[in-house]
Amino acid sequence: MTEREQVEQQIRDILAAEDATAISLSDRLFRPDGLFNQLAKTEAERRLIAQSPLFLEALDRLSDLQDQEAARFADAVRQVKGQLQQGDYQLKFERQPASA
């Protein structure tokens, strides 16, 4: 198996993972040090990768996860609003540092 095939398999494994979150998926695949960047070093290669079925599948998966997480967040906000007395509140979404 070539290095490219190994990276593509890693991408498929990440896309199939049941425990993925939108942020973790995005970080592992799309960051400058992510897997798709390992497949394309030049701008021309990146343009080709961005049109590939695997990249488009990854974008679809990311969009699905974002939609699911947004729906869960909206439900949580509705529940909290229903339990709080009237007033001004702010909900804050922050990424926690990784546990050691």
N, C-alpha and C positions, 0 to 999 in steps of 0.2 A: 504494500500500500504506500503510495507516495505521500509526501508531507501535505500536499494540497488535499488529497483524499482524506487524510487523518483530520485535518482542520474542518473540512466539510462534514465529516461524521460527528465531530464534537458539536458543531452547530446543530445538526439534526437531533443529537441527544439532548441538548439544551432546550430545543423547541418542543421536544416530547415530554420534558420533565413536568410533573404534575404540581410541584411545589414552587414553580417559578413565579416571580413577581415582575411587574413591568420594569421597575428600576433595575433589578438584578439582571433581567434579560437584556435590557438596553446596555447596561454596563459591560456585560460579558461579550456582547456581539458588536456593538456600534461605537464604543469609545475608541480613541486613537490607539489604545493598546488592545483593542478587542479582536475577536476572531476574524471578522470580515476584513479588518485592516491587514491581517496577516496574509490574506489572499490577494490583496491588491496594493502595490507599492506606488504606482504612478497614477496620475489623474486619469489617463486613458483606461487603465485597468480598473480603477474605481468606477468609472462610468459603465463598463461592461458588467461588473459585479452587481451594480445597482439595478440592472435590467434582468438579472438571472432569476430563475424560478425560486432558488433557495433564498435569495435576498427578499424577494416579494413575499414568500411564505413567512419569513421572519418578521417583516413589517406587519403582515396580517395578524400574526400571533401577538405581537406587541400591542397592536390596536385592540385586540380582543381582551387582553389582560388589563389594559387601561380602562376599557369600558366596564369590565367586571369590578375593578377596584373603585372606580368612580361611583358605581351603583351602590356598592357596600358602604362607601363613605357617606353618600347621600342618605342612606337608611340610618346610619349611626347618628348623623346630624339631626334627622327627624326625631329619633328616639330621645336624644338629649334635649332637644328643644321642648318636647312634650313633658319632660320631667322638671325643667327649670322654671323658676318663677320669671315673670316678665322682667326684662332688663336687657342691657347691652352685654353681649358676650362675644368672645373671639375664640374660634377653634384654630389651633395651630398644628400643622403637619410638619414634623421634623424627622430627619433621618438620624437614628441613634448610631453612635460609634459601635464598631464591631466588638463583640465580647471576646475576651481573651480566653 
